[in-house]
Amino acid sequence: MDLFKRTIKDIKSIKIQGATNVAKSAIKALKYQAKKIKAKNKKEFLGKLYHYEQELLKTRPTEPLMRNSLRYILYMLKESELEEKKELADLIDIAAEEFLFNLRKSKQRIYEIGARTIKNDSTIFTHCRSSTVTGILKEAKKQKKKFEVICTETRPKFQGRSTAKELLKAKIPTTMIVDSAISTYIRKADMAIVGSDLINSQMELVNKIGTLNLALACKRVNVPFFSATLIAKFDPETIFGRTEEIEYRDSKEVWENSPKKLKILNPAFDTTSRKLINAYITEEGILSPESILEVINSRYNWIMKGLPY
């Protein structure tokens, strides 16, 4: 199995986890496939490249970072004056490296900004696995802050186990709870920080199923609720009527040998209203939900310009 097909398989099966890792893998797969394209001209080259982009995007409908990373690369190709296939393939490498460099820089910035929100002797609540959230927590640890973390196990794929292992390796005191115990233990938290899979035009947060339950629990007992996210997690197509698709995964993840005729629903994500979100922790600072679109229009306008219409 070649790299492109293996990447599609690994993203679909969640062997590759986390929006950043998915985006990096998709970029690598697109670069690999571009080198194999046989085309007579730029139009034909881009046409085939768009086809491969769509194959990658079908793997996870709720992955705007992957979508925006590939959109950035294709936008750079389309806008360039280059015509030769080799030059275009080389430009893919340049655009990809530029995007990934800015991604690394942005994530480090989020770690530093997010770490400032964590107080000594506090308890932080988190859900699922987010490399951005664990990066914030590890940065706070480097700053010699003393705190502990409560994380959910995050059924049915148990991504919380990866979070727990990573935090324990960083010597951060960590307690894991079952997902249904969120309301029982939220009162022990000083704040909650989750990652982000997608931000839509209403500045709502689409994230791992269970995020809404955590946000509602926080609201009920006045625990601040934050989402740590890259600006590139914004989905510009939702401005023009596209409704983010909530992915439903295989019922076997929940119960492998379930009784016949039993219907099992296994949604991967839910949507949290901006009214439940205190702020987004981004590379541009701690932003209210209402101010994100203004930042995108002023500093990240390539997100809008890269739309296919």
C-alpha positions as CSV (number, residue, x, y, z in Angstrom):
1,M,0.0,0.0,0.0
2,D,1.5,3.4,-1.0
3,L,1.7,6.4,1.2
4,F,-1.4,8.1,-0.1
5,K,-3.7,5.1,0.3
6,R,-2.2,4.3,3.7
7,T,-2.7,7.9,4.9
8,I,-6.4,7.8,3.9
9,K,-6.9,4.5,5.7
10,D,-5.1,5.7,8.9
11,I,-7.1,9.0,9.0
12,K,-10.4,7.2,8.6
13,S,-9.5,4.6,11.3
14,I,-8.3,7.4,13.7
15,K,-4.9,5.8,13.8
16,I,-3.8,9.3,13.0
17,Q,-5.3,11.4,15.8
18,G,-5.6,15.1,16.4
19,A,-6.3,17.9,13.9
20,T,-2.7,19.0,13.6
21,N,-1.4,15.5,13.0
22,V,-4.2,14.9,10.5
23,A,-3.3,18.1,8.6
24,K,0.4,17.2,8.6
25,S,-0.3,13.7,7.2
26,A,-2.6,15.0,4.6
27,I,0.0,17.6,3.4
28,K,2.6,14.8,3.2
29,A,0.2,12.6,1.2
30,L,-0.7,15.4,-1.2
31,K,3.0,16.1,-1.8
32,Y,3.7,12.4,-2.4
33,Q,0.8,12.1,-4.9
34,A,1.8,15.4,-6.7
35,K,5.1,13.9,-7.7
36,K,3.3,11.0,-9.4
37,I,1.0,13.2,-11.5
38,K,1.4,13.1,-15.3
39,A,0.0,16.2,-16.8
40,K,0.4,18.2,-20.1
41,N,-0.2,21.6,-18.5
42,K,-0.9,23.5,-15.3
43,K,-4.7,23.2,-15.6
44,E,-4.5,19.4,-15.9
45,F,-2.0,19.2,-13.1
46,L,-4.3,21.3,-10.8
47,G,-7.3,19.3,-11.8
48,K,-5.7,16.0,-10.7
49,L,-4.4,17.6,-7.6
50,Y,-7.9,18.9,-6.7
51,H,-9.1,15.3,-7.1
52,Y,-6.6,14.0,-4.6
53,E,-7.4,16.8,-2.3
54,Q,-11.1,15.8,-2.3
55,E,-10.1,12.2,-1.5
56,L,-8.3,13.3,1.5
57,L,-11.1,15.6,2.7
58,K,-13.6,12.8,2.5
59,T,-11.7,10.9,5.2
60,R,-12.8,13.3,8.0
61,P,-15.6,15.8,7.3
62,T,-15.0,17.7,10.5
63,E,-11.3,18.7,9.9
64,P,-11.1,22.3,8.8
65,L,-7.4,22.5,9.7
66,M,-6.7,19.8,7.1
67,R,-9.1,21.5,4.7
68,N,-7.4,24.9,5.2
69,S,-3.9,23.5,4.9
70,L,-4.6,21.9,1.6
71,R,-6.6,24.9,0.5
72,Y,-3.6,27.2,1.3
73,I,-1.3,25.0,-0.9
74,L,-3.7,24.9,-3.8
75,Y,-4.4,28.6,-3.6
76,M,-0.6,29.3,-3.8
77,L,-0.3,27.1,-6.9
78,K,-3.3,28.7,-8.6
79,E,-2.1,32.2,-7.9
80,S,1.4,31.5,-9.0
81,E,2.7,32.3,-12.5
82,L,4.5,29.0,-12.7
83,E,3.4,26.6,-15.5
84,E,5.9,23.7,-15.5
85,K,4.9,20.5,-13.6
86,K,8.3,20.3,-11.8
87,E,8.1,24.0,-10.7
88,L,4.6,23.5,-9.5
89,A,5.6,20.3,-7.5
90,D,8.5,22.3,-6.0
91,L,6.1,25.1,-5.0
92,I,3.9,22.5,-3.2
93,D,7.0,21.7,-1.0
94,I,7.6,25.4,-0.4
95,A,3.9,26.2,0.4
96,A,3.6,23.1,2.6
97,E,6.8,24.0,4.6
98,E,5.6,27.6,5.0
99,F,2.2,26.5,6.3
100,L,3.7,23.9,8.7
101,F,6.3,26.4,9.9
102,N,3.6,29.0,10.7
103,L,1.6,26.2,12.3
104,R,4.4,25.3,14.7
105,K,5.0,28.9,15.5
106,S,1.3,29.5,16.1
107,K,1.0,26.4,18.4
108,Q,3.9,27.5,20.5
109,R,2.4,30.9,20.8
110,I,-0.9,29.3,22.0
111,Y,1.1,27.2,24.6
112,E,2.6,30.4,26.0
113,I,-0.6,32.4,26.1
114,G,-2.6,29.5,27.5
115,A,-0.1,28.7,30.2
116,R,-0.6,32.2,31.6
117,T,-4.2,31.4,32.3
118,I,-3.3,28.5,34.6
119,K,-2.9,29.5,38.3
120,N,-0.8,27.8,41.0
121,D,-2.6,25.2,43.0
122,S,-5.4,25.0,40.5
123,T,-7.3,22.0,39.0
124,I,-7.8,21.9,35.2
125,F,-10.5,19.9,33.6
126,T,-10.1,18.6,30.0
127,H,-11.8,16.2,27.6
128,C,-10.5,14.0,24.8
129,R,-7.0,14.5,23.4
130,S,-5.7,17.8,22.1
131,S,-2.0,18.4,21.4
132,T,-2.7,22.1,21.8
133,V,-4.2,21.6,25.3
134,T,-1.4,19.2,26.4
135,G,1.1,21.7,25.0
136,I,-0.4,24.4,27.2
137,L,-0.3,22.2,30.3
138,K,3.3,21.2,29.7
139,E,4.3,24.8,29.1
140,A,2.7,25.7,32.5
141,K,4.7,22.9,34.1
142,K,7.9,24.3,32.6
143,Q,7.0,27.6,34.3
144,K,7.1,25.7,37.6
145,K,3.4,26.1,38.2
146,K,1.8,23.5,40.5
147,F,-1.6,22.2,39.3
148,E,-3.4,19.0,38.6
149,V,-5.6,17.8,35.8
150,I,-8.8,15.9,35.6
151,C,-9.4,14.2,32.2
152,T,-12.2,12.1,30.9
153,E,-11.5,8.7,29.4
154,T,-13.4,9.8,26.2
155,R,-15.4,6.8,25.0
156,P,-15.6,4.9,22.8
157,K,-12.0,5.2,21.5
158,F,-10.6,6.2,24.9
159,Q,-8.5,9.2,23.6
160,G,-8.3,10.3,27.2
161,R,-5.9,7.5,27.9
162,S,-3.4,9.2,25.5
163,T,-3.9,12.5,27.3
164,A,-3.3,10.9,30.7
165,K,-0.1,9.1,29.6
166,E,1.3,12.2,28.1
167,L,0.6,14.3,31.2
168,L,2.0,11.7,33.5
169,K,5.1,11.5,31.4
170,A,5.4,15.3,31.9
171,K,5.0,14.7,35.7
172,I,1.7,16.5,35.9
173,P,-0.6,15.0,38.5
174,T,-3.6,13.6,36.6
175,T,-6.9,11.9,37.5
176,M,-9.1,10.1,34.9
177,I,-12.8,9.9,35.3
178,V,-15.5,8.2,33.2
179,D,-17.3,10.5,30.9
180,S,-20.6,10.3,32.7
181,A,-18.9,11.6,35.9
182,I,-18.3,15.1,34.5
183,S,-21.1,16.7,36.5
184,T,-19.9,15.0,39.7
185,Y,-16.3,16.3,39.5
186,I,-16.6,19.6,37.7
187,R,-17.0,21.4,41.0
188,K,-13.4,20.5,41.8
189,A,-12.1,22.3,38.7
190,D,-11.0,26.0,38.5
191,M,-11.2,26.0,34.7
192,A,-11.8,23.7,31.8
193,I,-9.7,23.8,28.6
194,V,-10.6,21.7,25.5
195,G,-9.3,21.6,22.0
196,S,-11.2,22.4,18.8
197,D,-12.0,20.4,15.7
198,L,-13.9,23.2,14.0
199,I,-15.2,26.8,14.6
200,N,-18.2,27.7,12.4
201,S,-19.5,31.1,11.3
202,Q,-21.6,31.4,14.4
203,M,-18.4,31.0,16.4
204,E,-19.7,27.8,17.8
205,L,-17.3,25.1,18.8
206,V,-17.5,21.7,17.1
207,N,-15.4,19.2,19.1
208,K,-15.3,15.6,20.4
209,I,-18.7,14.3,21.6
210,G,-19.1,15.1,25.3
211,T,-17.6,18.7,25.0
212,L,-21.1,20.2,25.1
213,N,-21.8,18.2,28.3
214,L,-18.7,19.6,29.9
215,A,-19.5,23.2,28.8
216,L,-23.0,22.9,30.3
217,A,-21.6,21.5,33.5
218,C,-19.2,24.4,33.7
219,K,-21.9,27.0,33.1
220,R,-24.0,25.5,35.8
221,V,-21.3,25.8,38.5
222,N,-19.6,28.9,37.1
223,V,-16.3,27.2,36.0
224,P,-14.7,29.1,33.1
225,F,-14.7,27.1,29.9
226,F,-12.0,27.7,27.2
227,S,-11.2,26.3,23.9
228,A,-7.6,26.3,22.7
229,T,-7.6,26.6,18.9
230,L,-5.6,27.7,15.9
231,I,-7.3,30.4,13.9
232,A,-7.0,28.0,10.9
233,K,-9.6,25.7,12.6
234,F,-12.3,28.2,11.3
235,D,-14.4,26.8,8.5
236,P,-15.1,29.7,6.1
237,E,-17.6,27.6,4.0
238,T,-20.1,27.8,6.9
239,I,-20.5,31.6,6.1
240,F,-22.1,30.6,2.8
241,G,-24.6,28.1,4.1
242,R,-22.5,24.9,4.5
243,T,-23.5,23.0,7.6
244,E,-20.8,21.2,9.3
245,E,-21.3,17.5,9.0
246,I,-21.3,15.5,12.3
247,E,-19.5,12.3,11.6
248,Y,-21.2,9.1,12.7
249,R,-18.7,6.3,13.3
250,D,-19.0,2.5,13.2
251,S,-21.3,1.1,15.9
252,K,-18.7,-1.6,16.6
253,E,-16.6,1.0,18.3
254,V,-19.3,1.1,21.0
255,W,-20.3,-2.6,21.1
256,E,-18.5,-5.0,18.8
257,N,-20.9,-7.9,19.1
258,S,-24.1,-6.1,19.9
259,P,-27.6,-7.8,19.8
260,K,-29.2,-8.0,16.4
261,K,-31.7,-5.3,15.7
262,L,-30.2,-3.0,18.3
263,K,-29.6,0.5,16.9
264,I,-26.4,2.2,18.1
265,L,-25.7,5.8,17.4
266,N,-22.0,6.8,17.6
267,P,-21.6,10.5,16.8
268,A,-18.0,11.7,16.9
269,F,-18.6,15.4,17.6
270,D,-21.1,17.8,19.1
271,T,-21.6,21.6,18.9
272,T,-21.1,24.0,21.8
273,S,-22.8,27.4,21.6
274,R,-20.6,30.4,21.9
275,K,-22.7,31.5,24.9
276,L,-21.1,28.7,26.8
277,I,-17.6,29.6,25.9
278,N,-15.7,32.2,28.0
279,A,-13.0,32.6,25.3
280,Y,-10.9,31.0,22.6
281,I,-7.2,30.7,23.4
282,T,-5.6,31.4,20.0
283,E,-2.2,32.5,18.6
284,E,-3.6,36.0,18.4
285,G,-4.5,36.1,22.1
286,I,-7.4,35.2,24.2
287,L,-10.4,36.2,22.0
288,S,-14.1,36.4,22.7
289,P,-16.1,34.3,20.2
290,E,-17.5,37.5,18.7
291,S,-14.0,38.9,17.8
292,I,-12.6,35.9,15.9
293,L,-14.1,36.7,12.5
294,E,-12.7,40.2,12.7
295,V,-9.2,38.7,13.3
296,I,-9.6,36.3,10.3
297,N,-10.6,39.1,7.9
298,S,-7.7,41.3,9.0
299,R,-4.9,38.9,9.4
300,Y,-5.9,35.5,7.8
301,N,-7.7,36.6,4.7
302,W,-6.1,33.7,2.7
303,I,-8.7,31.5,4.4
304,M,-11.5,33.3,2.6
305,K,-9.6,33.9,-0.6
306,G,-8.9,30.1,-0.9
307,L,-12.6,29.3,-1.2
308,P,-13.5,27.5,-4.5
309,Y,-16.2,30.2,-5.1
